């Protein structure tokens, strides 16, 4: 998958979260397919994605834009 679809409307709107889920669904399926082609099982890939998502969400909540941090 090369491109994730943009939101259907500008700004916030009632189904924005659903639209985002639909937009990312194909990208996640593609990622799992690529993991399977590399030798992982779909179950392993989904479990790994679960762990990665939690870790990345926590890191984002602590520091949404690490590029702005002074070196």
C-alpha positions as CSV (number, residue, x, y, z in Angstrom):
1,X,0.0,0.0,0.0
2,X,1.5,3.3,-1.1
3,X,-1.0,5.9,0.2
4,X,-3.3,6.2,3.2
5,X,-6.6,8.0,2.3
6,X,-7.1,11.5,3.7
7,X,-10.0,12.4,6.0
8,X,-13.3,12.7,4.1
9,X,-13.9,16.2,5.6
10,X,-11.8,19.0,7.0
11,X,-11.6,19.4,10.8
12,X,-13.5,17.3,13.3
13,X,-16.7,15.5,12.3
14,X,-18.8,12.8,13.8
15,X,-17.4,9.7,11.9
16,X,-13.8,10.9,11.7
17,X,-12.5,8.1,14.0
18,X,-14.3,5.5,11.9
19,X,-12.9,7.0,8.7
20,X,-9.4,6.9,10.2
21,X,-9.9,3.2,11.2
22,X,-11.0,2.4,7.6
23,X,-8.1,4.3,6.2
24,X,-5.5,2.5,8.3
25,X,-7.2,-1.0,8.0
26,X,-5.6,-1.7,4.6
27,X,-2.2,-0.4,5.7
28,X,-2.3,-2.7,8.7
29,X,-3.4,-5.7,6.5
30,X,-0.6,-4.9,4.1
31,X,1.9,-4.7,7.0
32,X,0.8,-8.1,8.2
33,X,1.0,-9.6,4.7
34,X,4.5,-8.3,4.4
35,X,5.4,-9.9,7.8
36,X,3.9,-13.2,6.6
37,X,6.0,-13.0,3.4
38,X,9.0,-12.5,5.6
39,X,8.2,-15.7,7.6
40,X,6.2,-14.5,10.6
41,X,2.6,-15.8,11.2
42,X,-0.3,-13.3,11.1
43,X,-0.9,-14.0,14.7
44,X,2.7,-13.1,15.6
45,X,2.5,-10.0,13.6
46,X,-0.8,-8.8,15.1
47,X,0.5,-9.5,18.7
48,X,3.7,-7.5,17.9
49,X,1.6,-4.7,16.5
50,X,-0.4,-4.6,19.7
51,X,2.7,-4.2,21.8
52,X,4.3,-1.7,19.5
53,X,1.1,0.4,19.4
54,X,0.9,0.6,23.2
55,X,4.6,1.6,23.5
56,X,4.3,4.2,20.8
57,X,1.1,5.6,22.3
58,X,2.8,6.0,25.7
59,X,5.8,7.6,24.2
60,X,3.6,10.0,22.2
61,X,1.6,10.9,25.3
62,X,4.8,11.7,27.1
63,X,6.4,13.7,24.3
64,X,4.1,14.4,21.2
65,X,6.9,16.0,19.2
66,X,10.4,14.9,20.3
67,X,11.9,16.9,17.4
68,X,11.1,20.0,19.3
69,X,13.2,18.9,22.3
70,X,16.5,20.7,22.8
71,X,19.5,18.5,22.0
